Amino acid sequence: MLRPASLIALMALSACATNGTSRSDEIAELLTDHRVGEAVDNICFTRGIDGFSDTNEHSVVLRRGVKDEYLVVTRFCPDLQFAQSIGLDNRQSCLRRQDDIHVFRTAFPQSDIDRSGFTNCYIDSIYKWDKDALDPSDGEDGEMSDDSEMSED
């Protein structure tokens, strides 16, 4: 049963469109992103999860507090890219692989009891996420390389 405390009613910050490639290709490409960190077994203290962003049909970034973010990879979940709110279905205080995310297309679901208003998305894997990680193609110190300097007029 979905609990009100586990419901996160925040707007998605962005949505990614699919380009017709296979799921495994999309996941492989996603995991090469420089912001993806090490795999983790769980996200504990789920009551502290207070937002989500970067949704597409295979993943979502969950935010816990001001600095902890996690990339959660799901099985194919087309409603995820249109999520307006998310509920977490975890049996304890930790979200793990094989738990579900409940995806709502409305920011304020009518009822905690009405299970017809959401889609279950099964969690395949969880990774640390660092939105501020420097892209290695920007150079070692995060500055532009010499060949891409801006000219002054």
Secondary structure as GFF3:
##gff-version 3
##sequence-region A 1 153
A	DSSP	three_ten_helix	4	6	.	.	.	ID=ss1
A	DSSP	beta_strand	7	8	.	.	.	ID=ss2
A	DSSP	alpha_helix	23	31	.	.	.	ID=ss3
A	DSSP	beta_strand	36	40	.	.	.	ID=ss4
A	DSSP	beta_strand	42	44	.	.	.	ID=ss5
A	DSSP	three_ten_helix	46	48	.	.	.	ID=ss6
A	DSSP	beta_strand	49	53	.	.	.	ID=ss7
A	DSSP	beta_strand	59	64	.	.	.	ID=ss8
A	DSSP	beta_strand	68	74	.	.	.	ID=ss9
A	DSSP	three_ten_helix	78	82	.	.	.	ID=ss10
A	DSSP	beta_strand	85	89	.	.	.	ID=ss11
A	DSSP	beta_strand	94	96	.	.	.	ID=ss12
A	DSSP	beta_strand	100	104	.	.	.	ID=ss13
A	DSSP	three_ten_helix	115	117	.	.	.	ID=ss14
A	DSSP	beta_strand	118	129	.	.	.	ID=ss15
A	DSSP	three_ten_helix	136	138	.	.	.	ID=ss16
A	DSSP	three_ten_helix	146	148	.	.	.	ID=ss17
###
